[in-house]
Amino acid sequence: MNQPEPHRFIRYLQKLADGQDRGALASLRRGLGQPPGTVADMYRYVEPYLGADARYKESAFYLVAALFALHPKSANVGDMGKHMAAARLEGGEDALERRFTALLAAHPDDLPEYLRQAVSFLKSKEIPINWDQLLRDLQNWNREEHFVQKNWARSFWGGRRSSENTNSNEKGE
């Protein structure tokens, strides 16, 4: 299955990272811990990509820009659930599940802080992030159906039952 072309904003961020534009990345990191769209140093890098419907997507763009600058290692597939599940292989499963559950339940106002913690954690484990998918997911976080949260949960816990059954069968249980 072919992956869709990443959003032009994500391609731009990747170009900044590939070109090792440390000044731009430092400006974007200044947005960490600040409400999205409130750090003037970020405007020149984000505003050109917002377009006419900016008010509906600006917080997602500013948040992704700041998080990307923190950990610019990119993946072409997966969502935050899959990325966090990859970290689970390294142990500390109970704490990771609590952290991930809190992320899934996060109120939109608290989401930047929970995501900053998750991205910092993934950075410490050197796990890349599908920034294009995260940008799309953040633009849909507030949907009534909670499909983003359900998709992340499915990615995190979905493959677990089959692997647990396989392990039980291999042990003769």
N, CA, C and O of each residue as an XYZ file, in Angstrom:
692
protein
N       0.845     -1.178      0.000
C       0.000      0.000      0.000
C       0.894      1.246      0.000
O       1.799      1.365      0.826
N       0.642      2.147     -0.904
C       1.420      3.384     -0.992
C       0.986      4.368      0.070
O      -0.205      4.544      0.328
N       1.966      5.006      0.682
C       1.683      6.033      1.681
C       1.393      7.341      0.956
O       2.032      7.647     -0.051
N       0.436      8.115      1.461
C       0.190      9.413      0.837
C       1.392     10.335      1.012
O       2.174     10.190      1.952
N       1.519     11.269      0.106
C       2.590     12.261      0.186
C       2.414     13.063      1.475
O       1.303     13.508      1.762
N       3.468     13.260      2.255
C       3.341     14.051      3.490
C       2.869     15.480      3.184
O       3.127     16.020      2.108
N       2.192     16.057      4.131
C       1.729     17.434      4.011
C       2.933     18.335      3.723
O       4.036     18.076      4.206
N       2.724     19.366      2.953
C       3.841     20.241      2.573
C       4.490     20.891      3.797
O       5.683     21.192      3.771
N       3.727     21.108      4.860
C       4.306     21.670      6.079
C       5.290     20.691      6.716
O       6.354     21.092      7.188
N       4.935     19.416      6.727
C       5.824     18.389      7.283
C       7.070     18.273      6.407
O       8.177     18.125      6.925
N       6.903     18.337      5.103
C       8.067     18.305      4.209
C       8.978     19.502      4.484
O      10.202     19.369      4.452
N       8.391     20.663      4.751
C       9.164     21.865      5.071
C       9.947     21.675      6.378
O      11.136     21.990      6.444
N       9.283     21.162      7.405
C       9.973     20.917      8.678
C      11.128     19.937      8.486
O      12.213     20.129      9.034
N      10.885     18.890      7.707
C      11.933     17.901      7.457
C      13.107     18.533      6.716
O      14.264     18.197      6.967
N      12.802     19.443      5.809
C      13.862     20.147      5.076
C      14.710     20.995      6.040
O      15.932     21.064      5.906
N      14.043     21.639      7.013
C      14.790     22.398      8.031
C      15.731     21.477      8.806
O      16.887     21.820      9.056
N      15.222     20.306      9.181
C      16.037     19.361      9.953
C      17.162     18.786      9.097
O      18.302     18.691      9.552
N      16.850     18.406      7.872
C      17.866     17.831      6.986
C      18.972     18.840      6.688
O      20.141     18.477      6.556
N      18.584     20.110      6.584
C      19.558     21.162      6.332
C      20.248     21.646      7.588
O      21.076     22.556      7.550
N      19.902     21.031      8.686
C      20.458     21.368      9.995
C      20.358     22.863     10.277
O      21.315     23.504     10.710
N      19.163     23.395     10.016
C      18.893     24.809     10.304
C      18.615     24.936     11.801
O      17.464     24.994     12.233
N      19.682     24.976     12.570
C      19.560     24.973     14.030
C      18.846     26.207     14.546
O      18.152     26.138     15.561
N      19.002     27.336     13.868
C      18.313     28.560     14.288
C      16.814     28.422     14.168
O      16.075     28.803     15.075
N      16.359     27.875     13.044
C      14.922     27.675     12.840
C      14.368     26.674     13.853
O      13.312     26.900     14.444
N      15.087     25.567     14.049
C      14.624     24.554     15.002
C      14.596     25.110     16.427
O      13.699     24.783     17.203
N      15.564     25.939     16.768
C      15.568     26.565     18.097
C      14.369     27.495     18.249
O      13.735     27.523     19.304
N      14.055     28.255     17.202
C      12.882     29.135     17.247
C      11.609     28.327     17.437
O      10.724     28.727     18.193
N      11.513     27.205     16.761
C      10.322     26.360     16.885
C      10.239     25.707     18.266
O       9.150     25.569     18.824
N      11.381     25.310     18.814
C      11.373     24.701     20.165
C      10.911     25.686     21.230
O      10.441     25.268     22.288
N      11.034     26.980     20.974
C      10.562     27.968     21.955
C       9.065     27.842     22.212
O       8.555     28.347     23.211
N       8.372     27.171     21.313
C       6.942     26.951     21.498
C       6.611     25.862     22.499
O       5.460     25.745     22.920
N       7.595     25.059     22.891
C       7.342     23.995     23.871
C       6.937     24.614     25.200
O       7.584     25.541     25.688
N       5.876     24.100     25.773
C       5.416     24.592     27.069
C       4.623     25.889     26.991
O       4.200     26.423     28.017
N       4.422     26.396     25.787
C       3.642     27.629     25.586
C       2.352     27.283     24.842
O       2.319     26.316     24.081
N       1.297     28.058     25.053
C       0.081     27.800     24.276
C       0.383     27.915     22.777
O       1.066     28.849     22.358
N      -0.119     26.977     21.968
C       0.153     27.017     20.528
C      -0.234     28.367     19.906
O      -1.316     28.902     20.147
N       0.679     28.886     19.109
C       0.423     30.133     18.400
C       0.736     31.395     19.170
O       0.372     32.486     18.729
N       1.404     31.282     20.315
C       1.683     32.466     21.133
C       3.142     32.900     21.122
O       3.482     33.917     21.728
N       4.006     32.158     20.451
C       5.430     32.470     20.432
C       5.764     33.112     19.084
O       5.722     32.456     18.043
N       6.093     34.394     19.121
C       6.325     35.162     17.900
C       7.463     34.602     17.050
O       7.423     34.718     15.825
N       8.479     33.997     17.674
C       9.595     33.427     16.918
C       9.150     32.324     15.953
O       9.856     32.026     14.990
N       8.016     31.733     16.196
C       7.540     30.635     15.362
C       6.754     31.111     14.137
O       6.645     30.376     13.155
N       6.217     32.308     14.178
C       5.293     32.775     13.145
C       5.858     32.633     11.733
O       5.169     32.140     10.840
N       7.086     33.053     11.526
C       7.657     33.046     10.178
C       7.766     31.653      9.591
O       7.818     31.502      8.370
N       7.801     30.628     10.438
C       7.941     29.256      9.969
C       6.596     28.549      9.805
O       6.482     27.608      9.021
N       5.582     28.998     10.540
C       4.299     28.291     10.545
C       3.232     29.004      9.720
O       2.522     28.365      8.944
N       3.115     30.302      9.878
C       2.024     31.047      9.236
C       1.913     30.845      7.726
O       0.792     30.759      7.225
N       3.014     30.765      6.972
C       2.870     30.579      5.522
C       2.164     29.281      5.127
O       1.736     29.145      3.981
N       2.034     28.333      6.042
C       1.456     27.032      5.731
C       0.017     26.867      6.220
O      -0.585     25.812      6.020
N      -0.532     27.886      6.852
C      -1.866     27.756      7.438
C      -2.997     27.962      6.444
O      -3.968     27.206      6.468
N      -2.908     28.938      5.589
C      -3.958     29.156      4.602
C      -5.185     29.811      5.186
O      -5.161     30.336      6.299
N      -6.270     29.772      4.413
C      -7.500     30.497      4.730
C      -8.228     29.970      5.960
O      -8.841     30.749      6.689
N      -8.173     28.677      6.203
C      -8.900     28.096      7.343
C      -8.000     27.964      8.571
O      -8.100     27.000      9.330
N      -7.133     28.937      8.748
C      -6.107     28.897      9.796
C      -6.663     28.669     11.191
O      -6.097     27.889     11.957
N      -7.741     29.323     11.531
C      -8.202     29.222     12.921
C      -8.613     27.813     13.311
O      -8.650     27.483     14.497
N      -8.925     26.975     12.322
C      -9.331     25.600     12.624
C      -8.152     24.651     12.780
O      -8.303     23.555     13.319
N      -6.987     25.062     12.314
C      -5.860     24.148     12.352
C      -4.594     24.732     12.957
O      -3.601     24.019     13.107
N      -4.605     26.007     13.307
C      -3.352     26.625     13.725
C      -2.750     25.984     14.961
O      -1.528     25.847     15.030
N      -3.548     25.587     15.938
C      -2.950     25.007     17.143
C      -2.240     23.692     16.824
O      -1.194     23.405     17.406
N      -2.789     22.890     15.910
C      -2.133     21.637     15.522
C      -0.803     21.918     14.837
O       0.186     21.235     15.106
N      -0.765     22.905     13.963
C       0.463     23.234     13.245
C       1.543     23.748     14.191
O       2.698     23.330     14.106
N       1.170     24.650     15.086
C       2.151     25.182     16.028
C       2.657     24.092     16.971
O       3.846     24.039     17.283
N       1.761     23.233     17.418
C       2.171     22.164     18.327
C       3.102     21.183     17.624
O       4.140     20.815     18.172
N       2.746     20.763     16.431
C       3.589     19.822     15.695
C       4.955     20.448     15.397
O       5.977     19.768     15.490
N       4.982     21.728     15.042
C       6.252     22.388     14.747
C       7.172     22.365     15.963
O       8.356     22.051     15.839
N       6.642     22.692     17.124
C       7.458     22.703     18.343
C       7.924     21.296     18.700
O       9.085     21.103     19.061
N       7.034     20.315     18.602
C       7.390     18.938     18.935
C       8.392     18.368     17.935
O       9.323     17.660     18.318
N       8.200     18.676     16.666
C       9.131     18.224     15.643
C      10.534     18.761     15.932
O      11.519     18.031     15.821
N      10.619     20.034     16.299
C      11.920     20.636     16.588
C      12.596     19.958     17.774
O      13.824     19.932     17.861
N      11.800     19.412     18.683
C      12.338     18.666     19.823
C      12.911     17.318     19.386
O      13.952     16.893     19.886
N      12.231     16.645     18.453
C      12.606     15.285     18.029
C      12.329     15.120     16.531
O      11.305     14.550     16.155
N      13.223     15.608     15.679
C      12.957     15.602     14.242
C      13.178     14.267     13.529
O      13.317     14.234     12.306
N      13.211     13.197     14.264
C      13.373     11.877     13.645
C      12.007     11.414     13.131
O      11.058     11.287     13.905
N      11.915     11.163     11.820
C      10.621     10.903     11.179
C      10.436      9.457     10.756
O      11.384      8.771     10.372
N       9.190      9.014     10.838
C       8.763      7.715     10.311
C       7.710      7.983      9.240
O       7.061      9.029      9.245
N       7.547      7.046      8.337
C       6.548      7.195      7.274
C       5.236      6.488      7.584
O       4.241      6.687      6.886
N       5.228      5.675      8.610
C       4.017      4.921      8.956
C       3.772      4.993     10.454
O       4.655      5.349     11.235
N       2.551      4.645     10.833
C       2.196      4.538     12.241
C       1.594      5.808     12.807
O       1.590      6.864     12.174
N       1.086      5.670     14.019
C       0.539      6.790     14.772
C       1.147      6.736     16.171
O       1.985      5.880     16.457
N       0.729      7.641     17.028
C       1.332      7.682     18.359
C       1.120      6.378     19.127
O       1.970      5.998     19.932
N       0.030      5.703     18.898
C      -0.185      4.415     19.556
C       0.869      3.400     19.155
O       1.416      2.692     20.001
N       1.151      3.332     17.866
C       2.167      2.395     17.374
C       3.551      2.781     17.882
O       4.342      1.916     18.256
N       3.843      4.076     17.895
C       5.158      4.520     18.361
C       5.340      4.203     19.849
O       6.406      3.747     20.264
N       4.311      4.443     20.637
C       4.407      4.137     22.073
C       4.480      2.626     22.306
O       5.157      2.174     23.230
N       3.791      1.846     21.476
C       3.873      0.386     21.594
C       5.291     -0.091     21.311
O       5.762     -1.037     21.941
N       5.971      0.547     20.378
C       7.366      0.186     20.089
C       8.241      0.423     21.317
O       9.186     -0.326     21.561
N       7.931      1.453     22.081
C       8.692      1.739     23.304
C       8.400      0.715     24.393
O       9.232      0.480     25.269
N       7.226      0.109     24.338
C       6.828     -0.877     25.339
C       7.761     -2.081     25.327
O       7.923     -2.740     26.354
N       8.366     -2.377     24.207
C       9.250     -3.530     24.104
C      10.466     -3.417     25.011
O      11.133     -4.412     25.298
N      10.750     -2.195     25.460
C      11.929     -1.972     26.294
C      11.636     -2.072     27.789
O      12.510     -1.769     28.600
N      10.422     -2.493     28.175
C      10.092     -2.672     29.578
C       9.370     -1.484     30.179
O       9.123     -0.488     29.499
N       9.027     -1.591     31.470
C       8.297     -0.529     32.154
C       6.886     -0.386     31.637
O       6.380      0.725     31.485
N       6.255     -1.503     31.368
C       4.967     -1.500     30.694
C       3.853     -0.819     31.489
O       3.065     -0.074     30.907
N       3.765     -1.047     32.783
C       2.687     -0.450     33.574
C       2.744      1.068     33.546
O       1.725      1.725     33.335
N       3.916      1.622     33.756
C       4.069      3.083     33.738
C       3.773      3.634     32.354
O       3.149      4.687     32.228
N       4.212      2.936     31.315
C       3.960      3.382     29.950
C       2.463      3.352     29.637
O       1.944      4.269     29.000
N       1.781      2.318     30.076
C       0.331      2.241     29.836
C      -0.402      3.368     30.556
O      -1.329      3.953     29.996
N      -0.007      3.679     31.776
C      -0.631      4.796     32.495
C      -0.385      6.109     31.764
O      -1.294      6.927     31.623
N       0.819      6.305     31.310
C       1.177      7.519     30.574
C       0.366      7.616     29.275
O      -0.149      8.680     28.933
N       0.261      6.506     28.570
C      -0.466      6.495     27.300
C      -1.966      6.697     27.516
O      -2.609      7.409     26.744
N      -2.523      6.085     28.546
C      -3.938      6.262     28.857
C      -4.232      7.723     29.201
O      -5.261      8.260     28.790
N      -3.347      8.358     29.943
C      -3.516      9.779     30.266
C      -3.475     10.623     28.992
O      -4.239     11.580     28.861
N      -2.601     10.282     28.063
C      -2.537     10.989     26.784
C      -3.851     10.845     26.023
O      -4.368     11.825     25.487
N      -4.390      9.638     25.973
C      -5.657      9.409     25.264
C      -6.809     10.185     25.879
O      -7.716     10.617     25.168
N      -6.782     10.366     27.187
C      -7.872     11.047     27.890
C      -7.652     12.552     27.999
O      -8.483     13.253     28.576
N      -6.566     13.052     27.465
C      -6.196     14.458     27.647
C      -7.232     15.413     27.063
O      -7.711     15.238     25.943
N      -7.555     16.414     27.848
C      -8.382     17.521     27.375
C      -7.561     18.295     26.353
O      -6.341     18.378     26.496
N      -8.184     18.860     25.332
C      -7.424     19.601     24.316
C      -6.500     20.673     24.892
O      -5.429     20.921     24.337
N      -6.890     21.306     25.983
C      -6.036     22.331     26.592
C      -4.774     21.738     27.215
O      -3.751     22.415     27.314
N      -4.846     20.480     27.632
C      -3.717     19.809     28.277
C      -2.898     18.959     27.302
O      -1.806     18.501     27.640
N      -3.418     18.755     26.113
C      -2.778     17.879     25.139
C      -1.333     18.282     24.811
O      -0.481     17.400     24.706
N      -1.024     19.570     24.644
C       0.377     19.908     24.345
C       1.373     19.390     25.385
O       2.457     18.932     25.024
N       1.025     19.454     26.640
C       1.934     18.982     27.690
C       2.076     17.460     27.645
O       3.188     16.940     27.746
N       0.962     16.745     27.494
C       1.027     15.290     27.412
C       1.816     14.841     26.188
O       2.595     13.890     26.264
N       1.620     15.517     25.065
C       2.362     15.164     23.857
C       3.847     15.500     23.989
O       4.698     14.757     23.502
N       4.156     16.606     24.640
C       5.569     16.946     24.849
C       6.251     15.844     25.643
O       7.372     15.449     25.323
N       5.580     15.344     26.677
C       6.142     14.258     27.470
C       6.304     12.986     26.636
O       7.325     12.304     26.723
N       5.292     12.675     25.830
C       5.348     11.472     24.998
C       6.470     11.578     23.970
O       7.217     10.620     23.767
N       6.593     12.731     23.324
C       7.640     12.911     22.312
C       9.021     12.879     22.966
O       9.955     12.313     22.396
N       9.165     13.466     24.132
C      10.444     13.401     24.856
C      10.801     11.957     25.183
O      11.956     11.548     25.064
N       9.804     11.199     25.592
C      10.015      9.787     25.905
C      10.450      9.024     24.653
O      11.408      8.253     24.690
N       9.735      9.246     23.540
C      10.082      8.559     22.290
C      11.477      8.971     21.812
O      12.222      8.152     21.274
N      11.817     10.227     22.010
C      13.165     10.687     21.656
C      14.212      9.940     22.470
O      15.243      9.534     21.935
N      13.953      9.755     23.761
C      14.912      9.054     24.621
C      15.101      7.603     24.194
O      16.145      7.007     24.458
N      14.096      7.039     23.538
C      14.164      5.655     23.051
C      14.568      5.595     21.576
O      14.653      4.515     20.991
N      14.817      6.772     20.978
C      15.186      6.890     19.565
C      14.144      6.278     18.629
O      14.482      5.648     17.628
N      12.885      6.474     18.972
C      11.785      5.977     18.150
C      11.270      7.129     17.296
O      10.842      8.151     17.831
N      11.306      6.974     15.963
C      10.837      8.045     15.079
C       9.320      8.194     15.138
O       8.605      7.294     15.580
N       8.850      9.349     14.684
C       7.424      9.692     14.740
C       6.920      9.994     13.338
O       7.610     10.632     12.542
N       5.728      9.536     13.046
C       5.067      9.876     11.787
C       4.413     11.246     11.981
O       3.262     11.340     12.409
N       5.153     12.293     11.663
C       4.693     13.661     11.908
C       3.495     14.028     11.047
O       2.636     14.800     11.474
N       3.433     13.492      9.864
C       2.297     13.767      8.989
C       1.006     13.229      9.619
O      -0.015     13.917      9.636
N       1.059     12.018     10.125
C      -0.117     11.429     10.766
C      -0.477     12.194     12.039
O      -1.654     12.413     12.323
N       0.535     12.598     12.803
C       0.254     13.347     14.028
C      -0.431     14.672     13.699
O      -1.362     15.073     14.397
N       0.011     15.347     12.657
C      -0.632     16.601     12.261
C      -2.101     16.362     11.917
O      -2.970     17.114     12.357
N      -2.380     15.329     11.141
C      -3.778     15.007     10.803
C      -4.581     14.636     12.049
O      -5.725     15.059     12.210
N      -3.973     13.846     12.921
C      -4.680     13.411     14.127
C      -5.018     14.593     15.040
O      -6.116     14.656     15.591
N      -4.096     15.508     15.198
C      -4.358     16.650     16.074
C      -5.469     17.534     15.542
O      -6.204     18.142     16.320
N      -5.600     17.613     14.231
C      -6.680     18.406     13.649
C      -8.043     17.750     13.868
O      -9.079     18.391     13.696
N      -8.037     16.480     14.247
C      -9.285     15.753     14.481
C      -9.465     15.320     15.931
O     -10.376     14.548     16.230
N      -8.619     15.797     16.831
C      -8.638     15.358     18.227
C      -9.989     15.601     18.906
O     -10.427     14.784     19.716
N     -10.634     16.690     18.590
C     -11.875     17.066     19.280
C     -13.130     16.450     18.675
O     -14.234     16.771     19.116
N     -13.000     15.598     17.703
C     -14.186     15.003     17.086
C     -14.973     14.201     18.114
O     -14.413     13.516     18.970
N     -16.278     14.312     17.997
C     -17.169     13.647     18.949
C     -16.982     12.131     18.981
O     -17.127     11.508     20.033
N     -16.664     11.541     17.838
C     -16.534     10.079     17.752
C     -15.245      9.571     18.407
O     -15.109      8.370     18.640
N     -14.309     10.459     18.704
C     -13.012     10.096     19.306
C     -12.267      9.058     18.471
O     -11.594      8.180     19.012
N     -12.395      9.166     17.142
C     -11.765      8.159     16.296
C     -10.244      8.202     16.363
O      -9.597      7.167     16.201
N      -9.659      9.366     16.597
C      -8.195      9.432     16.715
C      -7.751      8.650     17.945
O      -6.838      7.827     17.869
N      -8.396      8.909     19.071
C      -8.036      8.221     20.307
C      -8.244      6.706     20.168
O      -7.426      5.919     20.645
N      -9.330      6.306     19.520
C      -9.595      4.877     19.320
C      -8.550      4.243     18.407
O      -8.104      3.122     18.650
N      -8.161      4.965     17.357
C      -7.118      4.440     16.466
C      -5.800      4.271     17.206
O      -5.122      3.255     17.052
N      -5.435      5.271     18.014
C      -4.195      5.173     18.786
C      -4.269      3.996     19.750
O      -3.305      3.242     19.883
N      -5.404      3.832     20.423
C      -5.564      2.726     21.373
C      -5.451      1.383     20.648
O      -4.810      0.457     21.143
N      -6.069      1.285     19.488
C      -6.009      0.056     18.696
C      -4.559     -0.236     18.285
O      -4.118     -1.385     18.310
N      -3.836      0.806     17.913
C      -2.435      0.624     17.526
C      -1.567      0.193     18.716
O      -0.630     -0.590     18.563
N      -1.892      0.709     19.882
C      -1.104      0.409     21.079
C      -1.420     -0.975     21.632
O      -0.514     -1.759     21.913
N      -2.711     -1.274     21.787
C      -3.106     -2.536     22.413
C      -3.573     -3.595     21.429
O      -3.691     -4.760     21.807
N      -3.838     -3.237     20.195
C      -4.475     -4.133     19.226
C      -3.732     -5.413     18.934
O      -4.348     -6.478     18.920
N      -2.444     -5.358     18.701
C      -1.680     -6.547     18.358
C      -1.261     -7.358     19.552
O      -0.641     -8.413     19.415
N      -1.594     -6.873     20.713
C      -1.125     -7.494     21.950
C      -1.768     -8.845     22.235
O      -1.077     -9.785     22.627
N      -3.070     -8.956     22.045
C      -3.778    -10.188     22.358
C      -3.225    -11.344     21.532
O      -2.988    -12.429     22.063
N      -3.018    -11.116     20.230
C      -2.514    -12.205     19.394
C      -1.094    -12.593     19.796
O      -0.757    -13.777     19.774
N      -0.256    -11.625     20.161
C       1.104    -11.967     20.579
C       1.090    -12.658     21.944
O       1.911    -13.541     22.194
N       0.166    -12.268     22.830
C       0.063    -12.950     24.127
C      -0.381    -14.388     23.934
O       0.134    -15.291     24.593
N      -1.343    -14.613     23.029
C      -1.796    -15.980     22.743
C      -0.672    -16.809     22.151
O      -0.512    -17.977     22.508
N       0.104    -16.230     21.257
C       1.229    -16.933     20.657
C       2.235    -17.316     21.732
O       2.720    -18.447     21.743
N       2.555    -16.399     22.631
C       3.509    -16.685     23.710
C       2.987    -17.764     24.622
O       3.755    -18.626     25.049
N       1.685    -17.746     24.944
C       1.098    -18.767     25.813
C       1.173    -20.129     25.154
O       1.492    -21.125     25.804
N       0.877    -20.172     23.853
C       0.928    -21.441     23.128
C       2.348    -21.976     23.030
O       2.567    -23.185     23.108
N       3.308    -21.086     22.860
C       4.700    -21.513     22.772
C       5.185    -22.079     24.108
O       6.055    -22.949     24.128
N       4.638    -21.600     25.207
C       5.038    -22.062     26.536
C       4.268    -23.311     26.941
O       4.554    -23.909     27.978
N       3.283    -23.713     26.121
C       2.504    -24.889     26.432
C       1.434    -24.640     27.456
O       0.989    -25.569     28.130
N       1.005    -23.383     27.588
C      -0.028    -23.046     28.579
C      -1.402    -23.204     27.997
O      -2.395    -22.965     28.685
